[in-house]
Each structure stands twice: as structure tokens, then as C-alpha cells.
Amino acid sequence: MSEHIKTDYLVIGSGAVGMAFVDTLLDEIPDADIVMVDRFAKPGGHWNSAYPFVTLHQPSAFYGVNSRELSQGLRDETGLNKGFGDLATGAEILAYFESVLRQKFLTSGRVRFYPLSNYLGDGVFEHRLSGNKTTATAKKIVDCTHLNTSVPSTHKPNFTIADDVRFMPLNDLPDITNAPKGYTIVGGGKTGIDAILWLLENNISPKSIRWIKSRDAWLINRKHTQPFEDFFEDSIGNQANMFEAIAAATSKADMFDRLEACGYFLRLDPTVRPTMFHGATISEAELTELRRVKDVVRKGRVASIDSDVITFVNGRTEPTLGHVIVDCSASAIKDNVIKPVFDGNVITPQTVRSYQPVFSASMIAWVEANVEGEASKNGLTGVVPLPDDLDAFVRMTAANMMNQALWGQNKPLRTWMRAQRLDGFSKLVSGVKPEETAKVDILNRMKTSAMPAMMKLQSFLN
Ligand SMILES: Cc1cc2nc3c(=O)[nH]c(=O)nc-3n(C[C@H](O)[C@H](O)[C@H](O)COP(=O)(O)OP(=O)(O)OC[C@H]3O[C@@H](n4cnc5c(N)ncnc54)[C@H](O)[C@@H]3O)c2cc1C
């Protein structure tokens, strides 16, 4: 069976990016008709296949869609995130997106949602169970699949695993009934960190945990991501520290040293210099826990796992020790080609503010609704590359600072941003009163160091 439909916006993907885009578009273009298509049965994207103990890494206060709170401003009162804005669990995120879909999108009468549907291109999508095809004629196509987030349960490791190895994605950890001799975690990123913290929280001795990491990463201190008044010095002060550290740097290596010295970056082991940066965010309490695991193997990338031996790409080996091997090697961030956000009738939401894909999607929808002309639209939505290696950090920070400077010149955008939940920090900054001298001092430090920092980053890029 095949059906033809018409719409203004055909949105592919109902992950966080698609949801945040549509939410703002509905508010900004009151008569827009929207069709959303997704392979999954429910909105929420990769959170549908996440591990049971997954949570956000940054506060819920600025995650989700703009028009609806995800956290009610709650703070955690216990655990390793104590004192900080709460981190929604995967289940909470899914329930939240489902209620946004039902209570706002569908209730508006302007959104049609096609779940379990594979988008095939050229406006055509196919229902995964019935095989029914729908052809949508749309004024604009919005590709919200571009981030291409990879998660352990659906990812294929890039090493071989013999049949008799006890190997599992971290999703399966809570289902273990037959306790293994120990746990070998493969993967040094945030997923590996989550697996280890979960094991420790569940009273597994750190001596039973081995951590294989091909690279060490610079980490972001979660204290600096709190969009609350009482964290002004930590969050905005951290920005000032960062600008000053970059401005004063004499080389890229010196810049990373200074960023660590001023507290912008954390690292697991003070004796091992990180060579990557994926934007993983962590509390100091979590870091202390992780340091209890002493068996950290740094022999490069794994090539194969056999019943008794793990072989690395460089030929070095490590015994399996009868451990269960836990796959945390999926990198949430994949290489993805940067495209213009606005290109003819295609909109490709990408990150226009570092670490904030959902704010970015919402802001791109605002630009679509309020800015005329493709060049002007793209002018405001320069893509901020995703972090990866250390050079990517330089590119990301330079592009991010450039966007912030441009946005500051655009009054309607500035006014919109200040009122947005997903922009936790503009509100904090714009609310500073002249008599709040400590805060004014931080803002002055930022103003003085922003331009020298931008110039320094440019010089590192040349
Ligand atoms: C463990 C973890 C924690 C994170 N914590 C945070 C955090 O605290 N804060 C933060 O800002 N970010 C966080 N992130 C980053 C996170 O990836 C993004 O915030 C966001 O969820 C990405 O959403 P997305 O819509 O781009 O991608 P996805 O969630 O992957 O959604 C893309 C959607 O497109 C659909 N799709 C793809 N191709 C097709 C097709 N051909 N046909 C139909 N449908 C298709 C997929 O089914 C999917 O639903 C975290 C990521 C991970 C993995």
C-alpha cells in the first residue's frame, strides 16, 4: 500500500534533536504543519537502546525541549552527583519525550508522527512492520539523524571476539546471575566510566575490575556546568578562567596545561597525559571513585579477544583472567561531515554551541522561523565541530566563541535566548546587577580576555 501526504516540514528522527527542533518550530511558526518519522516506536532516539543505568552527563535543567522542564530545578541530595542539578535517567528521558509528543505535538493538531518507519530518501518512508510506503511532499526536509549517535547495545566492536568468550555490552551487566571472576571494561570514554561507577556502586571490589583504555581523555568538571545562581563563580568564572588560560598560552600543549591548572579540565591519572577530548563530564566525587581501580591497561587498541588472551593491535597481549569482558567501546560521537545547516530545502541541525546539541536544534528552529535568506541563516548557525582529538578541541572552541560573539550582536536572537530554558547561562549573565561586584569582576575578566583568546586559537589553527 502507498500513501501520498503533504506537509510544510518533514522531520527525520525524533531523537532529542528532532524533538527540540519541532518544539521551537511549533512555537515560532504558529501555522506550520509537521510530519515526524522515526525507526523507533517512540521518540527519544538513542535513549531507546541505552543501558538501564544510563543518566544524562549534564544537568537535566538544560536538556530536552525548550517549552517543558525536565528537572523542575531539582538537585541531587545523595550519591556521586550530590549538590548538583539532577541527571535524568534514560527512563525519565523517554517518558518525558513521550509526554511532549502526546501532550504538546499531537495535541496541537499540527504534528503527525510516523513511528517504526524507515526513511528511504526523496520524501519516502516505509513502515517497518507493514511495509507500507508513504511519500511526503514537503516544503522543507529536516535531517535530524546527522549526529548519528552510537550506543553499545547496537554497536559492532571493531575487534574480533571468540565464541567462548564471556562478552557483553554494558546493558547486560544488571542481568548477570553467575558472578564472574572479575570484570574487564573495554573503553576509556564516558560509557566505560559509567560501567565502572555502576560496578563500584554495587559493591564490586575495585580489585575485581580491570580497565582497558586505548587513550586517556581530558574531562569536564560537572561543577562548571550548573546553570544556577549559586554556581555563578563555578560556571561563568570557569569561562573566564578558560579565556585567560587560552589567551596566555604559548603553545597548544601549554594551553592544555593551563586549562588543567585553572580547573577547566580534569584527568584520571596525573601521570598520564590525555590525548583525546570527547566532552565527557564528571564530578570530582566520581573521579575519586574511579581512581580506586588500579588495574588500568594502556596497551593501545584491542584487536581480538580469545578465551585466554586479549591481543592488542600492536601485538601486545593481556590474559583474559576469566573475566567477563564488557564492551564500552562505542564512541557516542562518530566522524560526521559538517554540512551547511540551511541548504536549499534541506535543514541539517548540527551543534552550533559546544556540548549542547538540543539548545542548538532549538536555536536553528528559531533561525528558520525568524531570519530571512539562506546566507543570513547560515551566518548565524556556523557549525561547531564535535570534540575528538586535541586539535578538534581548538577548532571547537574557536567556532563556539565566534558564534557567541556573532549572536551577541543580534538583538532579537539575544532576547529570545535569555528566555530559553535550554540556554542556562545567558540568563545568569544578563541578570547580574552592578552592585554584585564579584560577578561583575568575572564578566569583566571575560570581556578583557575573549578577543585575545580567540586570536590565540586562530593562531593555533593556522
Ligand atoms: C550516555 C549518553 C549521555 C549523554 N548525556 C548528554 C547530556 O547530559 N547532555 C547533552 O546535551 N547531551 C548528552 N548526550 C549526547 C546525546 O547524544 C544528545 O544529547 C542527543 O540525545 C542526540 O540526539 P539526536 O536526536 O541527534 O540523535 P539520536 O538520539 O541518535 O536520534 C536520531 C534518531 O533518528 C532516527 N533515524 C536515523 N536514521 C533514520 C532513518 N533512515 N529513518 C528513520 N529514522 C531514522 C533514529 O531512529 C533516532 O531515533 C549523551 C549521549 C550519551 C550516549
The ligand as an SDF file (V2000), in Angstrom:
LIG
                    3D

 53 58  0  0  0  0  0  0  0  0999 V2000
   25.1970    8.1110   27.5600 C   0  0  0  0  0  0  0  0  0  0  0  0
   24.9750    9.4600   26.9350 C   0  0  0  0  0  0  0  0  0  0  0  0
   24.7420   10.5680   27.7520 C   0  0  0  0  0  0  0  0  0  0  0  0
   24.5620   11.8250   27.1840 C   0  0  0  0  0  0  0  0  0  0  0  0
   24.3400   12.8900   28.0140 N   0  0  0  0  0  0  0  0  0  0  0  0
   24.0960   14.1090   27.4610 C   0  0  0  0  0  0  0  0  0  0  0  0
   23.8150   15.2540   28.2910 C   0  0  0  0  0  0  0  0  0  0  0  0
   23.8070   15.1720   29.5120 O   0  0  0  0  0  0  0  0  0  0  0  0
   23.5740   16.4340   27.6950 N   0  0  0  0  0  0  0  0  0  0  0  0
   23.5880   16.5670   26.3250 C   0  0  0  0  0  0  0  0  0  0  0  0
   23.3250   17.6580   25.8020 O   0  0  0  0  0  0  0  0  0  0  0  0
   23.8680   15.5120   25.5260 N   0  0  0  0  0  0  0  0  0  0  0  0
   24.1160   14.3050   26.0610 C   0  0  0  0  0  0  0  0  0  0  0  0
   24.4000   13.2420   25.2450 N   0  0  0  0  0  0  0  0  0  0  0  0
   24.5090   13.4730   23.8000 C   0  0  0  0  0  0  0  0  0  0  0  0
   23.2420   12.9900   23.0990 C   0  0  0  0  0  0  0  0  0  0  0  0
   23.6670   12.1020   22.1380 O   0  0  0  0  0  0  0  0  0  0  0  0
   22.4350   14.0840   22.5240 C   0  0  0  0  0  0  0  0  0  0  0  0
   22.0380   14.9440   23.5360 O   0  0  0  0  0  0  0  0  0  0  0  0
   21.1610   13.6770   21.8160 C   0  0  0  0  0  0  0  0  0  0  0  0
   20.4560   12.7050   22.5560 O   0  0  0  0  0  0  0  0  0  0  0  0
   21.4000   13.2150   20.4100 C   0  0  0  0  0  0  0  0  0  0  0  0
   20.1420   13.2120   19.8120 O   0  0  0  0  0  0  0  0  0  0  0  0
   19.9330   13.0340   18.2680 P   0  0  0  0  0  0  0  0  0  0  0  0
   18.4950   13.3000   18.0420 O   0  0  0  0  0  0  0  0  0  0  0  0
   20.9170   13.8130   17.4980 O   0  0  0  0  0  0  0  0  0  0  0  0
   20.3480   11.5270   17.9650 O   0  0  0  0  0  0  0  0  0  0  0  0
   19.5840   10.1510   18.2010 P   0  0  0  0  0  0  0  0  0  0  0  0
   19.1310   10.0310   19.5870 O   0  0  0  0  0  0  0  0  0  0  0  0
   20.5000    9.1030   17.6720 O   0  0  0  0  0  0  0  0  0  0  0  0
   18.2990   10.2620   17.2940 O   0  0  0  0  0  0  0  0  0  0  0  0
   18.3250   10.1080   15.8960 C   0  0  0  0  0  0  0  0  0  0  0  0
   17.0260    9.4590   15.5140 C   0  0  0  0  0  0  0  0  0  0  0  0
   16.9840    9.3460   14.1050 O   0  0  0  0  0  0  0  0  0  0  0  0
   16.3820    8.1150   13.7650 C   0  0  0  0  0  0  0  0  0  0  0  0
   16.8130    7.7380   12.4170 N   0  0  0  0  0  0  0  0  0  0  0  0
   18.0780    7.6950   11.9380 C   0  0  0  0  0  0  0  0  0  0  0  0
   18.0650    7.3190   10.6310 N   0  0  0  0  0  0  0  0  0  0  0  0
   16.7570    7.1300   10.3130 C   0  0  0  0  0  0  0  0  0  0  0  0
   16.0910    6.7340    9.1180 C   0  0  0  0  0  0  0  0  0  0  0  0
   16.7380    6.4930    7.9570 N   0  0  0  0  0  0  0  0  0  0  0  0
   14.7460    6.5940    9.1480 N   0  0  0  0  0  0  0  0  0  0  0  0
   14.0600    6.8470   10.2780 C   0  0  0  0  0  0  0  0  0  0  0  0
   14.6390    7.2520   11.4290 N   0  0  0  0  0  0  0  0  0  0  0  0
   15.9700    7.3860   11.4400 C   0  0  0  0  0  0  0  0  0  0  0  0
   16.8740    7.1550   14.8240 C   0  0  0  0  0  0  0  0  0  0  0  0
   15.9990    6.0650   14.9430 O   0  0  0  0  0  0  0  0  0  0  0  0
   16.8560    8.0530   16.0690 C   0  0  0  0  0  0  0  0  0  0  0  0
   15.6630    7.9820   16.7860 O   0  0  0  0  0  0  0  0  0  0  0  0
   24.5920   11.9830   25.7720 C   0  0  0  0  0  0  0  0  0  0  0  0
   24.8280   10.8580   24.9630 C   0  0  0  0  0  0  0  0  0  0  0  0
   25.0170    9.6160   25.5200 C   0  0  0  0  0  0  0  0  0  0  0  0
   25.2570    8.4400   24.6150 C   0  0  0  0  0  0  0  0  0  0  0  0
  1  2  1  0
  2  3  1  0
  2 52  2  0
  3  4  2  0
  4  5  1  0
  4 50  1  0
  5  6  2  0
  6  7  1  0
  6 13  1  0
  7  8  2  0
  7  9  1  0
  9 10  1  0
 10 11  2  0
 10 12  1  0
 12 13  2  0
 13 14  1  0
 14 15  1  0
 14 50  1  0
 15 16  1  0
 16 17  1  0
 16 18  1  0
 18 19  1  0
 18 20  1  0
 20 21  1  0
 20 22  1  0
 22 23  1  0
 23 24  1  0
 24 25  2  0
 24 26  1  0
 24 27  1  0
 27 28  1  0
 28 29  2  0
 28 30  1  0
 28 31  1  0
 31 32  1  0
 32 33  1  0
 33 34  1  0
 33 48  1  0
 34 35  1  0
 35 36  1  0
 35 46  1  0
 36 37  1  0
 36 45  1  0
 37 38  2  0
 38 39  1  0
 39 40  1  0
 39 45  2  0
 40 41  1  0
 40 42  2  0
 42 43  1  0
 43 44  2  0
 44 45  1  0
 46 47  1  0
 46 48  1  0
 48 49  1  0
 50 51  2  0
 51 52  1  0
 52 53  1  0
M  END
$$$$
